[in-house]
Amino acid sequence: MIGQTISHYRIIEKLGGDGMGVVYKAEERVLHRFVALKFLPEDVASRPASASPVFTREAQAASALNHPNICTIYDIGEQDGQACTVYF
């Protein structure tokens, strides 16, 4: 995925991943700021009936939190069947 563009985010490097998802550092191409993009793991993403609601619930729960040590969720979306959350 490194070097690919998802929506208006250019993926720069992989930051990490586990059973909950894979996180990449990306540059937002319009405002030139860095963000983190989180994608569902491939085994979960391949099950479309369960992937979207789980991802949306996680994003909604995290967006309700406000703390200096927690990333702010900027956006959620889907590109080519891959759901992702954008953290700023």
MDAnalysis code that builds the backbone (N, CA, C; Angstrom):
import MDAnalysis as mda
import numpy as np

u = mda.Universe.empty(264, n_residues=88, atom_resindex=np.repeat(np.arange(88), 3), trajectory=True)
u.add_TopologyAttr("name", ["N", "CA", "C"] * 88)
u.add_TopologyAttr("resid", np.arange(1, 89))
u.add_TopologyAttr("resname", ["MET", "ILE", "GLY", "GLN", "THR", "ILE", "SER", "HIS", "TYR", "ARG", "ILE", "ILE", "GLU", "LYS", "LEU", "GLY", "GLY", "ASP", "GLY", "MET", "GLY", "VAL", "VAL", "TYR", "LYS", "ALA", "GLU", "GLU", "ARG", "VAL", "LEU", "HIS", "ARG", "PHE", "VAL", "ALA", "LEU", "LYS", "PHE", "LEU", "PRO", "GLU", "ASP", "VAL", "ALA", "SER", "ARG", "PRO", "ALA", "SER", "ALA", "SER", "PRO", "VAL", "PHE", "THR", "ARG", "GLU", "ALA", "GLN", "ALA", "ALA", "SER", "ALA", "LEU", "ASN", "HIS", "PRO", "ASN", "ILE", "CYS", "THR", "ILE", "TYR", "ASP", "ILE", "GLY", "GLU", "GLN", "ASP", "GLY", "GLN", "ALA", "CYS", "THR", "VAL", "TYR", "PHE"])
u.atoms.positions = np.array([
    [0.802, -1.205, 0.000],
    [0.000, 0.000, 0.000],
    [0.842, 1.265, 0.000],
    [2.094, 1.149, 0.386],
    [2.959, 2.326, 0.437],
    [3.086, 2.915, -0.962],
    [2.896, 4.238, -1.049],
    [2.946, 4.936, -2.317],
    [1.590, 5.088, -2.976],
    [0.592, 4.327, -2.529],
    [-0.753, 4.434, -3.101],
    [-1.461, 5.664, -2.554],
    [-2.460, 6.108, -3.301],
    [-3.306, 7.207, -2.855],
    [-4.703, 6.668, -2.596],
    [-5.191, 6.895, -1.401],
    [-6.548, 6.527, -0.992],
    [-7.286, 7.830, -0.766],
    [-8.327, 8.061, -1.558],
    [-9.041, 9.327, -1.532],
    [-8.021, 10.434, -1.814],
    [-7.790, 11.335, -0.870],
    [-6.785, 12.380, -1.063],
    [-5.644, 12.249, -0.055],
    [-5.376, 11.001, 0.348],
    [-4.298, 10.693, 1.280],
    [-3.252, 9.827, 0.578],
    [-1.999, 10.248, 0.588],
    [-0.910, 9.464, 0.002],
    [-0.225, 8.691, 1.118],
    [-0.214, 7.367, 1.010],
    [0.352, 6.514, 2.052],
    [1.871, 6.552, 1.965],
    [2.500, 6.833, 3.118],
    [3.946, 7.009, 3.182],
    [4.643, 5.783, 3.759],
    [4.140, 5.281, 4.898],
    [4.788, 4.135, 5.528],
    [3.812, 3.408, 6.447],
    [4.119, 2.144, 6.699],
    [3.323, 1.348, 7.627],
    [3.844, 1.615, 9.038],
    [2.898, 1.933, 9.951],
    [3.274, 2.203, 11.330],
    [3.152, 0.961, 12.208],
    [2.208, 0.078, 11.887],
    [2.032, -1.129, 12.683],
    [0.725, -1.810, 12.359],
    [0.522, -2.943, 12.986],
    [-0.711, -3.664, 12.755],
    [-0.837, -4.860, 13.681],
    [-2.072, -5.274, 13.892],
    [-2.368, -6.457, 14.695],
    [-3.736, -6.964, 14.286],
    [-4.378, -7.725, 15.137],
    [-5.688, -8.279, 14.829],
    [-6.794, -7.236, 14.736],
    [-6.531, -6.010, 15.208],
    [-7.536, -4.952, 15.185],
    [-7.431, -4.062, 13.950],
    [-6.333, -4.147, 13.230],
    [-6.190, -3.336, 12.029],
    [-4.741, -3.060, 11.687],
    [-4.554, -2.387, 10.575],
    [-3.230, -1.980, 10.098],
    [-3.242, -0.461, 9.977],
    [-2.198, 0.187, 10.507],
    [-2.137, 1.648, 10.536],
    [-0.972, 2.123, 9.673],
    [-1.257, 3.125, 8.829],
    [-0.266, 3.709, 7.943],
    [-0.161, 5.208, 8.192],
    [1.037, 5.733, 8.039],
    [1.242, 7.183, 8.027],
    [0.939, 7.650, 6.612],
    [0.184, 8.737, 6.503],
    [-0.180, 9.260, 5.190],
    [-0.130, 10.780, 5.216],
    [-0.014, 11.356, 4.032],
    [-0.056, 12.805, 3.901],
    [-1.365, 13.209, 3.244],
    [-2.070, 14.115, 3.862],
    [-3.295, 14.668, 3.296],
    [-2.837, 15.637, 2.218],
    [-3.212, 15.362, 0.970],
    [-2.624, 16.058, -0.182],
    [-3.110, 17.488, -0.366],
    [-4.240, 17.845, 0.175],
    [-4.760, 19.201, -0.012],
    [-4.138, 20.173, 0.996],
    [-4.145, 19.797, 2.272],
    [-3.643, 20.690, 3.322],
    [-2.214, 20.364, 3.753],
    [-1.625, 19.316, 3.173],
    [-0.240, 18.926, 3.444],
    [0.015, 18.687, 4.932],
    [-0.832, 17.882, 5.541],
    [-0.610, 17.498, 6.934],
    [-0.564, 15.985, 7.013],
    [0.067, 15.494, 8.059],
    [0.204, 14.055, 8.229],
    [-0.948, 13.510, 9.061],
    [-1.420, 12.346, 8.671],
    [-2.500, 11.667, 9.372],
    [-2.134, 10.190, 9.493],
    [-2.910, 9.476, 10.280],
    [-2.788, 8.024, 10.364],
    [-4.049, 7.425, 9.763],
    [-3.884, 6.457, 8.880],
    [-5.014, 5.747, 8.276],
    [-5.050, 4.346, 8.857],
    [-6.192, 3.966, 9.401],
    [-6.346, 2.625, 9.952],
    [-7.288, 1.831, 9.065],
    [-6.824, 0.661, 8.642],
    [-7.626, -0.244, 7.825],
    [-7.927, -1.496, 8.615],
    [-9.092, -2.086, 8.363],
    [-9.435, -3.359, 8.980],
    [-8.478, -4.440, 8.503],
    [-8.224, -5.459, 9.343],
    [-7.416, -6.582, 8.876],
    [-8.110, -7.269, 7.704],
    [-7.329, -7.880, 6.802],
    [-7.881, -8.481, 5.594],
    [-8.939, -9.543, 5.892],
    [-8.736, -10.338, 6.940],
    [-9.715, -11.393, 7.228],
    [-11.063, -10.823, 7.657],
    [-11.070, -9.690, 8.335],
    [-12.320, -9.044, 8.732],
    [-12.913, -8.266, 7.561],
    [-12.064, -7.583, 6.818],
    [-12.540, -6.774, 5.695],
    [-13.165, -7.635, 4.604],
    [-12.763, -8.891, 4.523],
    [-13.321, -9.775, 3.491],
    [-14.732, -10.234, 3.837],
    [-15.204, -9.907, 5.038],
    [-16.574, -10.234, 5.448],
    [-17.379, -8.943, 5.507],
    [-17.905, -8.479, 4.372],
    [-18.541, -7.162, 4.314],
    [-19.731, -6.991, 5.251],
    [-20.424, -8.051, 5.568],
    [-21.595, -7.927, 6.444],
    [-21.200, -7.502, 7.851],
    [-20.015, -7.902, 8.296],
    [-19.613, -7.571, 9.666],
    [-18.631, -6.408, 9.734],
    [-17.907, -6.159, 8.661],
    [-16.828, -5.176, 8.708],
    [-17.324, -3.757, 8.922],
    [-18.248, -3.309, 8.141],
    [-18.680, -1.920, 8.184],
    [-19.264, -1.520, 9.533],
    [-20.210, -2.299, 10.099],
    [-20.759, -1.895, 11.399],
    [-19.713, -1.876, 12.518],
    [-18.798, -2.835, 12.511],
    [-17.760, -2.882, 13.546],
    [-16.865, -1.654, 13.436],
    [-16.450, -1.347, 12.241],
    [-15.570, -0.210, 12.006],
    [-16.265, 1.095, 12.378],
    [-17.515, 1.231, 12.000],
    [-18.278, 2.443, 12.300],
    [-18.476, 2.607, 13.802],
    [-18.824, 1.527, 14.500],
    [-19.006, 1.608, 15.964],
    [-17.714, 2.003, 16.661],
    [-16.596, 1.433, 16.222],
    [-15.311, 1.778, 16.821],
    [-14.998, 3.260, 16.604],
    [-15.231, 3.755, 15.401],
    [-14.971, 5.161, 15.095],
    [-15.883, 6.081, 15.909],
    [-17.147, 5.714, 16.047],
    [-18.081, 6.528, 16.832],
    [-17.680, 6.568, 18.295],
    [-17.276, 5.431, 18.845],
    [-16.861, 5.383, 20.253],
    [-15.599, 6.219, 20.467],
    [-14.619, 6.071, 19.585],
    [-13.371, 6.821, 19.730],
    [-13.578, 8.316, 19.516],
    [-14.500, 8.685, 18.632],
    [-14.720, 10.115, 18.369],
    [-15.414, 10.814, 19.530],
    [-16.028, 10.044, 20.430],
    [-16.682, 10.630, 21.598],
    [-15.676, 10.985, 22.695],
    [-14.446, 10.492, 22.566],
    [-13.419, 10.740, 23.578],
    [-12.680, 12.035, 23.268],
    [-12.323, 12.746, 24.320],
    [-11.568, 13.988, 24.160],
    [-10.486, 14.017, 25.225],
    [-9.262, 13.720, 24.807],
    [-8.144, 13.674, 25.742],
    [-6.870, 13.970, 24.968],
    [-5.920, 14.702, 25.559],
    [-4.701, 15.041, 24.824],
    [-3.870, 13.837, 24.388],
    [-4.027, 12.688, 25.048],
    [-3.250, 11.497, 24.699],
    [-3.994, 10.554, 23.760],
    [-5.113, 10.986, 23.216],
    [-5.897, 10.167, 22.288],
    [-6.027, 10.914, 20.971],
    [-5.742, 10.221, 19.871],
    [-5.879, 10.835, 18.542],
    [-7.328, 11.182, 18.265],
    [-7.520, 12.249, 17.547],
    [-8.849, 12.659, 17.123],
    [-9.188, 11.990, 15.801],
    [-10.395, 11.449, 15.700],
    [-10.829, 10.878, 14.432],
    [-11.285, 12.008, 13.530],
    [-10.700, 12.054, 12.358],
    [-10.961, 13.120, 11.403],
    [-12.032, 12.713, 10.401],
    [-12.037, 11.436, 10.015],
    [-12.942, 10.990, 8.962],
    [-13.012, 9.475, 8.963],
    [-14.103, 8.930, 8.449],
    [-14.184, 7.506, 8.142],
    [-14.707, 7.398, 6.726],
    [-14.303, 6.360, 6.057],
    [-14.744, 6.217, 4.688],
    [-14.405, 4.867, 4.112],
    [-14.631, 4.738, 2.825],
    [-14.365, 3.492, 2.130],
    [-13.869, 3.809, 0.732],
    [-12.867, 3.087, 0.305],
    [-12.304, 3.258, -1.035],
    [-12.036, 1.873, -1.600],
    [-12.620, 1.573, -2.730],
    [-12.437, 0.282, -3.391],
    [-12.736, -0.883, -2.447],
    [-13.778, -0.740, -1.655],
    [-14.197, -1.814, -0.757],
    [-13.410, -1.911, 0.534],
    [-12.461, -0.997, 0.759],
    [-11.680, -1.005, 1.982],
    [-12.128, 0.138, 2.884],
    [-12.608, -0.230, 4.072],
    [-13.000, 0.787, 5.045],
    [-11.756, 1.308, 5.750],
    [-11.725, 2.606, 6.038],
    [-10.596, 3.152, 6.782],
    [-11.067, 4.291, 7.671],
    [-10.308, 4.485, 8.740],
    [-10.516, 5.602, 9.650],
    [-9.304, 6.519, 9.528],
    [-9.552, 7.824, 9.522],
    [-8.466, 8.798, 9.426],
    [-8.313, 9.476, 10.786],
    [-7.129, 9.352, 11.357],
    [-6.813, 9.993, 12.636],
    [-5.904, 11.180, 12.384],
    [-6.168, 12.250, 13.104],
    [-5.383, 13.469, 12.939],
    [-4.752, 13.835, 14.245],
])
